[in-house]
Amino acid sequence: MALSAGTRRTVACLLVGLGALLIVAAVMIPTYTVSKLAKTPLDLEITTVASNDRGSESLVLDSKSLTTPEGSAKVDTGVNLISQRYLTVEDPSDASEMTIQAGQTLRRVDKQGDTGLLTATVDRVTIDRVNGMPVDTDPNGSIAVTVDKNGDSIADPVQHTGLQYRFPIGTEQKTYPYFDINARNTFDINYVEETEINNMKVYHFQQNIPMTNMWDVVQAPTNKITLPAAKWGVDGGDEPVTMTRWYTNTRDVWVEPQTGTIIKGGEQIHLYYARSGDKPEVTALKSNLIFDEPTIESQISVAKENIDKLSLYGRVLPIVFGVLGAIALIAGLVLGIRGGSRPAPATRGGTPAQPDSGSAANHDVDDAPTEQININKRP
C-alpha cells in the first residue's frame, strides 16, 4: 500500500535523523571510547613463570659452604631454577594511574622449602595507565627484599624511573628507559627487531645492565662478606679477604605493540663475588631464565583480548555505524525528495482536479481524483 505524503515526510525525517546520529556515533566512538579502552586495565592479575634454559649453564653458590668450618666455597652446576612473579593492581589506582605490586621469587627446584629459596622481592610502583611510565610523585614505589621478626616484608622507598611490567599502548620501534629492580636504576632497552611468537607480531627489545656493585645499591650483609682467603678458594690461607657481590644482566623482552603486553621475557643474569668488578672470582648465580610456554600462551591471550576490544570500538563499530548511517541518510533524502515532487492528478479533460475547498485539509495528492457526474432524472 502506497504511503501518504505526510507519512513519507515523517519517515524521511526519521531516516535522516537516524543516519546523522549513526554517523556522529561513528566519529565519536574512536575518539572517546577508544581513549577510555587504550589504558592498562585495572583488573590485572598475572602470574608469569620462567625457568632456566636447559641448553645453557646454570650455576648457584651453595651458601652453606661459606659457613662450614672446612672446605672452600662450592658452586653447584646444572641447577634447575624457577622464577615466579605474581602481579596485581593495588591502591591507589584510578582512571589515569595504577599501582602495580609484583611479588617475585627465585628458587632451585632440587631443594624444598626455604632451603631452595634464593631470592624474594616485593616491588610496588605507581604508573601512568597509558604510557606505562612511573608517575612523578616522590617516592612513586618501594622494594622489599627483607622481612622483620614477624615475617612481614620491610619495604624501602625507591624512586622508579622507567618502564617495567608494561610497555606503552602503541609501542614504537625505538629505545625506552627500563628500570631494573636489582640495580635499582634505569638503563636503556633498545629495539632489536620485529618478529613473531606463535603467529603474533611482537617487537623484540634488549637491555644490557653493566656490572653493578650491589653494596652501593643496598648495604645488605650478603652484598659484602669477609672470609678467609682459603674459604673463598683464593691464595692467602687464613688471611681475611673482603669480597663484594656484583651484578650484570642481559634482558630480552618481546612486546605486542598495540597493547604494550610483554609476551615473552628472558634474563641472562650473573651475580658474583669479587674484589674488583671486572674480575669475577666466586659465582653466586649464573643462569638464563626464560618465560615458559604456558606463560607465553597466557600473555598472548591477554593481548588478544585487549586487541579485540580496541578493534571493535576503534574500527568495526565505526565502519558499521558509518555505513548504516550513510544508507539511512541517503534513503531519507531520496524518500523526502520523491514524496515532495509528485505531480497533481488530472481530470479526464486534462484540467487538474480542484479539491473541494471545504475538504482540502482532509485529502492529499495521492488520493484518487473525484469526478462529479450529473444524472438527469426522468420527470
Secondary structure, DSSP 8 states (H G I E B T S, - for coil): ----HHHHHHHHHHHHHHHHHHHHHHHHIIIIIHHHHSS--TT-EEEEEEEE-TTS--EEEEGGGGTSSSS--EEE-S--EEEEEEEEEESS--SSEEEEEEEEEEEETTS-GGGGEEEEEEEEEEEETTT--B-SSSS-EEEEEEE-TTS-EEEEE----SB-S---TT--SS-EEEEETTTTEEEEEEEEEEEEETTEEEEEEEEEEEEEEHHHH---GGGEEEEEHHHHTSSSTT-EEEEEEEEEEEEEEEEETTTTEEEEEEEEEEEEEESSTTS--EEEEEEEEEE-HHHHHHHHHHHHHHHHHHHIIIIIHHHHHHHHHHHHHHHHHHHHHHHH-----B-TTSSB----GGGGGG--TTS------------
